[in-house]
Amino acid sequence: MNKDLNKDRNWLKHMHSYKYVSGLSDSPNQKRASFVVTRVNSDKNSYEQSLWELKEDGIKQLTDYSDLRTYIWEDDNNLIFSDNSSKGKDKDKNLPETIYKRLNLEGGEALPAFTIPLNVSSIYPIATDEFLFFSEVDQEEIDLLSASEEERKTYYDAISSKSWRRIYERIPFYLNGKGYFEEKSNRLLYFNGKTSEVKALSPKSHNINSIYFNADKSKAYFTGSKASKKLHFTDGIWELDLSTLRIKLLTLDSKLSISHIYPLEEKLILIASDMKKIGINQNNNFWEWNFEERKATKLDDAEIELSNSVGNDANFGPQRYIANRADHMHYVTTDKTKSILEELDGNLNKTELVNKEGSVCSFANLNGTNYVVGFYDMKLAEIYKVNSSTELEQITFFNDELYEDFPVQSPVHLEFKSSTDNSILDGFVITPPEFVPENKASYPAILAIHGGPKTAYGVIYNHEMQVWADAGYVVFYCNPHGSSGKGDVFSDIRGKYGEIDYQDILDFTEAVLEKYPAIDKNRLGVTGGSYGGFMTNWIITQTDMFKAAATQRSIYNWLSFYGTSDIGYYFATDQNKTTIDDADFIETLWNHSPMKFIDNAKTPTLIIHSDEDYRCPVEQAYQLHVALVDRDVDSKLVLFHGENHELSRSGKPQAREERLEQITSWMDKYLKNQDVSSDEMDACTIGFC
């Protein structure tokens, strides 16, 4: 590797120094708050987490760094979390179990709390030593909970002995980040920590999604749908009396896709979508459940885009986007190029708590004061005290010392007009350090395209963009039609992939070239992942204005994506506005596939993909690479073994670094005329890295 290149690439390893702040949460009485800090363990090529307490006068580390992913408040003074370090010590037992530890914030170390003899995905305290939890189980596993350990071991050994073959009747049968899975139901269960009693609550015929508690925890409401051969997108609702554990069915099918329930004394407020207007990506509305009529009524037409859709590659760890309080609800919603924090009371009156350019990732209330974990002022995520909706006071400084040696380049907001409908769209431009705008046609540039398509770019920190800017590139990116933050009408590009969105991106590119004449229009590169990968593939089959491309975790062929992606059979149809019953179903998918236009491709293309990506399966990368090489177009396929669709965001540290090194080197080769190949990098074209 070229020594000067290594020197120029000091940003690549910079992520090994990051501290990722996340998971801010408050105790039930809101007198205490805690959060998670994640760091890279370079020696182990992994991540490790520690728990911290947020106090009014500072912060306090509670645990050493270890493999701790999530935690919950058990009561006002105790945290509980699963102890991943204990798993695997009794490998011969071959029995599922989840081991929990308890940490008292008054002092002392985390101590063993209890063990649940099933694999637990999430857990909720309902009283002293009493919990509800979710687990994917079949009825036989539940029946065996009262059996001896030897009987249970015999059952699981029998299953393990036939692990060399898998039988499926449902779709999907694998999920990105999870892999292949058994056809079991996601059940709601009860656990007594004193007696070790485990009791199934939800019907075995249904998959349960989420649970919501009323203010005094006398009742809970959970949602789910019938376990069948295909996913259901609308939810049933059940009521659970927490004193008797008796369940009452409210409806088997609400006709809504429910994102959240806010239980009040005499009514339920639902945040849900009927999906009638723009399909599965439709924004939510507020609905009220009528107990007598057993149906939901939409309260108004105001859209709510729940959660933070402002994406980047430096948001790591548990997030918190919504919380029910005694007399109000707090939630995060996406608004144009930022995510904000709002409050809703029982009368549906909204109050903006945080509305500042940036993004909110989690939040807590400590003694009446709101705090958020967020990305602001082009910094990595830190904790901020909310003094007003636009005035945030930084409380933690885990990463501030990094900016001295690695100064951050801030984006310039560049509005531009869509030539399709004359709407004003948002774009951003980051220039290299010591950028000289008067030097005409002097700088190469990289166009970055976000995934989704229903996500958004904003004025927040992106590691990869800082790497490229430091390497001498102008980096530009925008939110075309299809993006988040501007409502359903704007985000609806079903059946129009590669049309209005593609034109928006070309319009933005022209606007950037006009605004920044220092960019050499003959040295443009393009990259993107997922939907951004699809659009990169579309671009190289429609134009040769970009001289290098790096497509990541992409869609190339909608027809094969339909049958191989974990979401393919419903996402491909929904997004292309077709159904399998349509006479032109195949033609519709084909017309929107970059594969149809591959004979037009001339752009040297790097293909980044993970072999365990089940969202955009690796066969998409194989097809594209073969098609390009067979047509004598420069192409390199880099496969990452053991990684999935989340490679750029939460992949192993070495893999994340290598991914960015490959992309940057590819751009250098074709936009700077630098041959940066090495034996190590060539090996990645024929093997796994």
Buried (B, 14 or more C-beta within 10 A) or exposed (E): BBEEBEEBBEBBBBBBBBBBBBBBBBBEEBEBBBBBBBBBEEEEEEBBBBBBBBEEEEBEEBBEBBBBBBBBBBBEBBBBBBBBEBBEEEEEEBBBBBBBBBBBBEEEEBEEBBBBBBBBEEBBBBEEBBBBBBBBBBEEBBEBBEEEEEEBBEBBEEEEEEEEEEEEEEBBBBBBEEEEBEBBBBBBBBBBBEEEEBEBBBBEEBBBBBBBBBEEBEBBBBBBBEBEEEBBBBBBBBBBEBEEEEBEEBBBEBEBBBBBBBBBEEEBBBBBBBBEEBBBBBBBBBBBBEEEEEBBEBEEEEBBBBBBBBBBBBBBBBBBBBBBBEEBBBBBBBBBBBBBBBBBEBEEEBEBBBBBBBBBBBBBBBEEEBBBBBBBBBBBBBBBBBEEBEEBEBBBEBBEEBEEEEEBBEBBEBEBBBEBEEEEBBBBBBBBEEBEEEEEEBBBBBBBBBBBBBBBBBBBBBBBBBBBBBBBBBBBBBBBBBBBBBEBEBBBBBBBBBBBBBBBBBBBBBBBBEBBBBBBBEBBBBBBBBBBBBBBBBBBBBBEBBBBBBBBBBBBBBBBBBEBBBBBBBBBBBBBBBEEEEEEBBEBBBBBBBBBBBEBBBBBBBBBBBBBBBBBBBBBBBBBBEBBEEEEBBBBBBBBEEBBBBBBBBBBBBBBBBBBBBBBBBBBBBBBEBEBBEEEBEEBBEEEB
